[in-house]
Amino acid sequence: MAVLKADQKFAFSITGADEVGNPVPLDGPAPAFTVDRPDVAALTVAEDGFSGEVAATGALGTAVLSVSGTTASGLAYAGSAAVDVVAGDVAGVAFGFGEPEEVTPDA
């Protein structure tokens, strides 16, 4: 899982791996990327089709980034990763006020 503060973004890229973790090149057409919570994270795919950027929208929560594609030889692949968007650093203070109360009795 990746963690982003609500005012941050990061670049991402994908690479292939075989069943024991060895790197495998991803050839073929660019895959399809989706994010299940566009209200939490905005997805931008780069021109190369195999990388991009995820930016927090300001809302807090967890978004899942998913990819699916097919290699040049016709093998399908897919994967996903969670992006947890958390509150940023303190940037200001807000006051909350209760209901006014009488401090001296009415005569």
TIRO-2110 file (N, C-alpha, C; in Angstrom, 1 decimal):
// TIRO-2110
0.8, -1.2, 0.0, N, 1, A
0.0, 0.0, 0.0, CA, 1, A
0.9, 1.2, 0.0, C, 1, A
0.5, 2.2, -0.8, N, 2, A
1.2, 3.5, -0.8, CA, 2, A
0.4, 4.5, 0.1, C, 2, A
1.1, 5.4, 0.7, N, 3, A
0.4, 6.4, 1.5, CA, 3, A
0.7, 7.8, 1.0, C, 3, A
-0.3, 8.6, 0.8, N, 4, A
-0.2, 10.0, 0.3, CA, 4, A
-0.9, 10.9, 1.3, C, 4, A
-0.3, 12.0, 1.6, N, 5, A
-1.0, 13.1, 2.3, CA, 5, A
-2.0, 13.7, 1.4, C, 5, A
-3.0, 14.3, 1.9, N, 6, A
-4.1, 14.9, 1.1, CA, 6, A
-3.7, 16.0, 0.1, C, 6, A
-2.4, 16.5, 0.3, N, 7, A
-2.0, 17.5, -0.6, CA, 7, A
-0.7, 17.0, -1.4, C, 7, A
-0.6, 15.7, -1.7, N, 8, A
0.6, 15.2, -2.4, CA, 8, A
0.2, 14.4, -3.6, C, 8, A
1.2, 14.1, -4.4, N, 9, A
1.1, 13.2, -5.6, CA, 9, A
2.4, 12.4, -5.7, C, 9, A
2.3, 11.3, -6.5, N, 10, A
3.5, 10.6, -6.8, CA, 10, A
3.4, 10.0, -8.2, C, 10, A
4.6, 9.7, -8.8, N, 11, A
4.7, 9.1, -10.0, CA, 11, A
4.7, 7.6, -9.8, C, 11, A
4.2, 6.8, -10.8, N, 12, A
4.2, 5.4, -10.7, CA, 12, A
4.6, 4.8, -12.0, C, 12, A
5.1, 3.5, -12.0, N, 13, A
5.3, 2.8, -13.2, CA, 13, A
5.0, 1.3, -12.9, C, 13, A
4.8, 0.5, -14.0, N, 14, A
4.6, -0.9, -13.8, CA, 14, A
5.7, -1.7, -14.5, C, 14, A
6.0, -2.8, -13.9, N, 15, A
6.9, -3.8, -14.5, CA, 15, A
6.3, -5.1, -14.3, C, 15, A
6.7, -6.0, -15.2, N, 16, A
6.2, -7.4, -15.1, CA, 16, A
7.1, -8.3, -14.2, C, 16, A
6.6, -9.3, -13.7, N, 17, A
7.3, -10.3, -12.9, CA, 17, A
6.8, -11.7, -13.2, C, 17, A
7.6, -12.7, -13.2, N, 18, A
7.1, -14.1, -13.4, CA, 18, A
6.6, -14.6, -12.0, C, 18, A
6.2, -15.8, -11.9, N, 19, A
5.6, -16.3, -10.7, CA, 19, A
6.6, -16.4, -9.5, C, 19, A
7.9, -16.4, -9.8, N, 20, A
8.8, -16.4, -8.7, CA, 20, A
9.5, -15.0, -8.5, C, 20, A
9.0, -14.0, -9.1, N, 21, A
9.5, -12.6, -8.9, CA, 21, A
10.5, -12.1, -9.8, C, 21, A
10.9, -12.9, -10.8, N, 22, A
11.9, -12.4, -11.8, CA, 22, A
11.3, -11.4, -12.7, C, 22, A
12.1, -10.3, -13.1, N, 23, A
11.5, -9.3, -13.9, CA, 23, A
11.3, -9.8, -15.4, C, 23, A
10.2, -9.4, -15.9, N, 24, A
9.7, -9.8, -17.2, CA, 24, A
9.3, -8.5, -17.9, C, 24, A
9.8, -8.2, -19.1, N, 25, A
9.4, -7.0, -19.8, CA, 25, A
7.9, -7.0, -20.2, C, 25, A
7.2, -5.9, -20.1, N, 26, A
5.9, -5.8, -20.5, CA, 26, A
5.9, -5.2, -21.9, C, 26, A
5.7, -6.0, -22.9, N, 27, A
5.6, -5.5, -24.3, CA, 27, A
4.2, -5.6, -24.7, C, 27, A
4.0, -5.1, -25.9, N, 28, A
2.6, -5.1, -26.4, CA, 28, A
1.9, -3.8, -26.2, C, 28, A
0.6, -3.7, -26.4, N, 29, A
-0.1, -2.5, -26.3, CA, 29, A
-0.1, -2.0, -24.9, C, 29, A
-0.3, -0.7, -24.8, N, 30, A
-0.4, -0.1, -23.4, CA, 30, A
-1.6, -0.7, -22.7, C, 30, A
-1.5, -0.9, -21.4, N, 31, A
-2.6, -1.5, -20.6, CA, 31, A
-3.6, -0.4, -20.3, C, 31, A
-4.7, -0.9, -19.6, N, 32, A
-5.7, 0.0, -19.2, CA, 32, A
-5.6, 0.2, -17.7, C, 32, A
-5.6, 1.4, -17.2, N, 33, A
-5.5, 1.7, -15.8, CA, 33, A
-6.8, 2.3, -15.3, C, 33, A
-7.2, 2.0, -14.1, N, 34, A
-8.4, 2.6, -13.5, CA, 34, A
-8.1, 2.9, -12.0, C, 34, A
-8.9, 3.8, -11.4, N, 35, A
-8.9, 4.0, -10.0, CA, 35, A
-10.3, 3.9, -9.5, C, 35, A
-10.6, 3.2, -8.5, N, 36, A
-11.9, 2.9, -8.0, CA, 36, A
-12.5, 4.1, -7.2, C, 36, A
-11.7, 5.0, -6.7, N, 37, A
-12.2, 6.2, -6.0, CA, 37, A
-11.7, 7.4, -6.5, C, 37, A
-12.2, 7.9, -7.7, N, 38, A
-11.7, 9.2, -8.2, CA, 38, A
-11.9, 10.4, -7.3, C, 38, A
-12.8, 10.2, -6.3, N, 39, A
-13.0, 11.3, -5.4, CA, 39, A
-11.8, 11.4, -4.4, C, 39, A
-11.0, 10.3, -4.3, N, 40, A
-9.9, 10.3, -3.4, CA, 40, A
-8.6, 10.5, -4.1, C, 40, A
-8.4, 9.9, -5.3, N, 41, A
-7.2, 9.9, -6.0, CA, 41, A
-7.4, 10.1, -7.5, C, 41, A
-6.7, 11.0, -8.1, N, 42, A
-6.8, 11.3, -9.5, CA, 42, A
-5.7, 10.6, -10.2, C, 42, A
-6.0, 9.9, -11.3, N, 43, A
-5.1, 9.1, -12.1, CA, 43, A
-4.8, 9.8, -13.4, C, 43, A
-3.5, 10.0, -13.7, N, 44, A
-3.0, 10.5, -15.0, CA, 44, A
-2.1, 9.5, -15.6, C, 44, A
-2.3, 8.9, -16.8, N, 45, A
-1.4, 8.0, -17.4, CA, 45, A
-0.5, 8.7, -18.4, C, 45, A
0.8, 8.4, -18.3, N, 46, A
1.8, 9.1, -19.2, CA, 46, A
1.6, 8.6, -20.6, C, 46, A
2.3, 9.3, -21.5, N, 47, A
2.3, 9.0, -22.9, CA, 47, A
2.8, 7.6, -23.2, C, 47, A
3.7, 7.1, -22.5, N, 48, A
4.3, 5.8, -22.7, CA, 48, A
3.3, 4.7, -22.4, C, 48, A
2.2, 5.0, -21.7, N, 49, A
1.1, 4.0, -21.4, CA, 49, A
1.5, 3.1, -20.2, C, 49, A
2.7, 3.1, -19.7, N, 50, A
3.1, 2.1, -18.7, CA, 50, A
3.5, 2.8, -17.4, C, 50, A
3.2, 4.1, -17.3, N, 51, A
3.5, 4.9, -16.1, CA, 51, A
2.6, 6.0, -16.0, C, 51, A
2.7, 6.8, -14.9, N, 52, A
1.8, 7.9, -14.8, CA, 52, A
1.9, 8.6, -13.4, C, 52, A
0.9, 9.2, -13.0, N, 53, A
0.9, 9.9, -11.7, CA, 53, A
-0.4, 9.7, -11.0, C, 53, A
-0.4, 9.6, -9.7, N, 54, A
-1.5, 9.6, -8.8, CA, 54, A
-1.5, 10.8, -7.9, C, 54, A
-2.5, 11.6, -7.9, N, 55, A
-2.6, 12.8, -7.0, CA, 55, A
-3.8, 12.7, -6.1, C, 55, A
-3.6, 13.0, -4.9, N, 56, A
-4.7, 13.1, -3.9, CA, 56, A
-5.6, 14.3, -4.3, C, 56, A
-6.9, 14.1, -4.1, N, 57, A
-7.8, 15.2, -4.4, CA, 57, A
-8.2, 16.1, -3.2, C, 57, A
-7.7, 15.7, -2.0, N, 58, A
-8.0, 16.4, -0.8, CA, 58, A
-8.9, 15.6, 0.1, C, 58, A
-9.7, 14.7, -0.5, N, 59, A
-10.5, 13.8, 0.3, CA, 59, A
-9.7, 12.7, 1.0, C, 59, A
-10.1, 12.2, 2.1, N, 60, A
-9.4, 11.2, 2.8, CA, 60, A
-10.1, 9.8, 2.5, C, 60, A
-9.2, 8.8, 2.4, N, 61, A
-9.8, 7.4, 2.2, CA, 61, A
-8.8, 6.6, 1.4, C, 61, A
-9.2, 5.4, 1.0, N, 62, A
-8.3, 4.5, 0.3, CA, 62, A
-8.9, 4.3, -1.1, C, 62, A
-8.0, 4.4, -2.1, N, 63, A
-8.4, 4.2, -3.5, CA, 63, A
-7.5, 3.0, -4.0, C, 63, A
-8.1, 2.2, -4.9, N, 64, A
-7.3, 1.1, -5.5, CA, 64, A
-7.0, 1.4, -6.9, C, 64, A
-5.7, 1.4, -7.3, N, 65, A
-5.2, 1.6, -8.6, CA, 65, A
-5.1, 0.3, -9.3, C, 65, A
-5.7, 0.0, -10.4, N, 66, A
-5.7, -1.3, -11.1, CA, 66, A
-5.2, -1.1, -12.5, C, 66, A
-4.6, -2.2, -13.0, N, 67, A
-4.1, -2.2, -14.4, CA, 67, A
-4.4, -3.6, -14.9, C, 67, A
-4.7, -3.6, -16.2, N, 68, A
-4.9, -4.9, -17.0, CA, 68, A
-4.4, -4.7, -18.4, C, 68, A
-3.8, -5.7, -18.9, N, 69, A
-3.3, -5.6, -20.3, CA, 69, A
-2.9, -7.0, -20.9, C, 69, A
-2.4, -7.0, -22.0, N, 70, A
-2.0, -8.2, -22.8, CA, 70, A
-0.6, -8.0, -23.4, C, 70, A
0.2, -8.9, -23.2, N, 71, A
1.6, -8.9, -23.9, CA, 71, A
1.4, -9.0, -25.4, C, 71, A
2.5, -8.8, -26.1, N, 72, A
2.6, -9.0, -27.5, CA, 72, A
2.3, -10.4, -27.9, C, 72, A
2.6, -11.4, -27.0, N, 73, A
2.4, -12.8, -27.3, CA, 73, A
1.0, -13.2, -26.9, C, 73, A
0.2, -12.3, -26.4, N, 74, A
-1.2, -12.6, -26.0, CA, 74, A
-1.5, -13.1, -24.6, C, 74, A
-0.5, -13.0, -23.7, N, 75, A
-0.7, -13.3, -22.3, CA, 75, A
-1.3, -12.1, -21.6, C, 75, A
-2.4, -12.4, -20.9, N, 76, A
-3.1, -11.4, -20.1, CA, 76, A
-2.3, -11.2, -18.7, C, 76, A
-2.3, -9.9, -18.3, N, 77, A
-1.8, -9.7, -16.9, CA, 77, A
-2.7, -8.6, -16.3, C, 77, A
-2.6, -8.6, -15.0, N, 78, A
-3.4, -7.6, -14.2, CA, 78, A
-2.8, -7.5, -12.8, C, 78, A
-3.1, -6.3, -12.2, N, 79, A
-2.6, -6.1, -10.9, CA, 79, A
-3.3, -4.9, -10.3, C, 79, A
-3.1, -4.7, -9.0, N, 80, A
-3.7, -3.6, -8.3, CA, 80, A
-2.9, -3.2, -7.1, C, 80, A
-3.0, -2.0, -6.6, N, 81, A
-2.4, -1.5, -5.4, CA, 81, A
-3.3, -0.5, -4.8, C, 81, A
-3.3, -0.5, -3.4, N, 82, A
-4.1, 0.5, -2.7, CA, 82, A
-3.2, 1.7, -2.4, C, 82, A
-3.9, 2.9, -2.4, N, 83, A
-3.3, 4.1, -2.1, CA, 83, A
-4.2, 4.7, -1.0, C, 83, A
-3.6, 4.9, 0.2, N, 84, A
-4.2, 5.4, 1.3, CA, 84, A
-3.9, 6.9, 1.4, C, 84, A
-5.0, 7.7, 1.4, N, 85, A
-4.8, 9.2, 1.5, CA, 85, A
-5.2, 9.6, 2.9, C, 85, A
-4.2, 10.2, 3.6, N, 86, A
-4.3, 10.6, 4.9, CA, 86, A
-4.2, 12.1, 5.0, C, 86, A
-4.6, 12.7, 6.2, N, 87, A
-4.6, 14.1, 6.4, CA, 87, A
-3.1, 14.6, 6.3, C, 87, A
-3.0, 15.8, 5.8, N, 88, A
-1.7, 16.5, 5.7, CA, 88, A
-1.2, 17.1, 7.0, C, 88, A
-0.1, 17.8, 6.9, N, 89, A
0.4, 18.5, 8.1, CA, 89, A
-0.5, 19.7, 8.5, C, 89, A
-0.4, 20.1, 9.7, N, 90, A
-1.1, 21.2, 10.2, CA, 90, A
-0.7, 22.4, 9.4, C, 90, A
-1.7, 23.1, 8.9, N, 91, A
-1.5, 24.3, 8.1, CA, 91, A
-2.2, 25.5, 8.7, C, 91, A
-3.0, 25.3, 9.7, N, 92, A
-3.8, 26.4, 10.3, CA, 92, A
-4.6, 25.9, 11.5, C, 92, A
-5.4, 26.7, 12.1, N, 93, A
-6.2, 26.4, 13.2, CA, 93, A
-7.6, 26.9, 13.0, C, 93, A
-8.6, 26.1, 13.4, N, 94, A
-10.0, 26.6, 13.3, CA, 94, A
-10.6, 26.5, 14.7, C, 94, A
-11.3, 27.6, 15.0, N, 95, A
-12.0, 27.6, 16.3, CA, 95, A
-13.4, 27.1, 16.1, C, 95, A
-13.9, 26.3, 17.1, N, 96, A
-15.3, 25.9, 17.2, CA, 96, A
-15.9, 26.6, 18.4, C, 96, A
-17.1, 27.2, 18.2, N, 97, A
-17.7, 27.9, 19.3, CA, 97, A
-19.0, 27.2, 19.7, C, 97, A
-19.3, 27.2, 21.0, N, 98, A
-20.6, 26.6, 21.5, CA, 98, A
-21.6, 27.7, 21.5, C, 98, A
-22.8, 27.3, 22.0, N, 99, A
-23.9, 28.2, 22.1, CA, 99, A
-23.7, 29.3, 23.2, C, 99, A
-24.1, 30.5, 23.0, N, 100, A
-23.9, 31.5, 24.0, CA, 100, A
-24.7, 31.2, 25.3, C, 100, A
-24.2, 31.5, 26.4, N, 101, A
-24.9, 31.3, 27.7, CA, 101, A
-24.9, 32.6, 28.5, C, 101, A
-25.9, 32.8, 29.3, N, 102, A
-26.0, 34.0, 30.1, CA, 102, A
-24.9, 33.9, 31.2, C, 102, A
-24.2, 35.0, 31.5, N, 103, A
-23.2, 35.1, 32.5, CA, 103, A
-23.7, 35.8, 33.8, C, 103, A
-24.7, 36.6, 33.6, N, 104, A
-25.3, 37.3, 34.8, CA, 104, A
-26.8, 37.1, 34.7, C, 104, A
-27.5, 36.9, 35.8, N, 105, A
-28.9, 36.7, 35.7, CA, 105, A
-29.6, 37.9, 35.3, C, 105, A
-30.7, 37.8, 34.6, N, 106, A
-31.6, 38.9, 34.2, CA, 106, A
-32.3, 39.4, 35.5, C, 106, A
-32.4, 40.7, 35.7, N, 107, A
-33.1, 41.2, 36.9, CA, 107, A
-34.5, 41.5, 36.5, C, 107, A
END
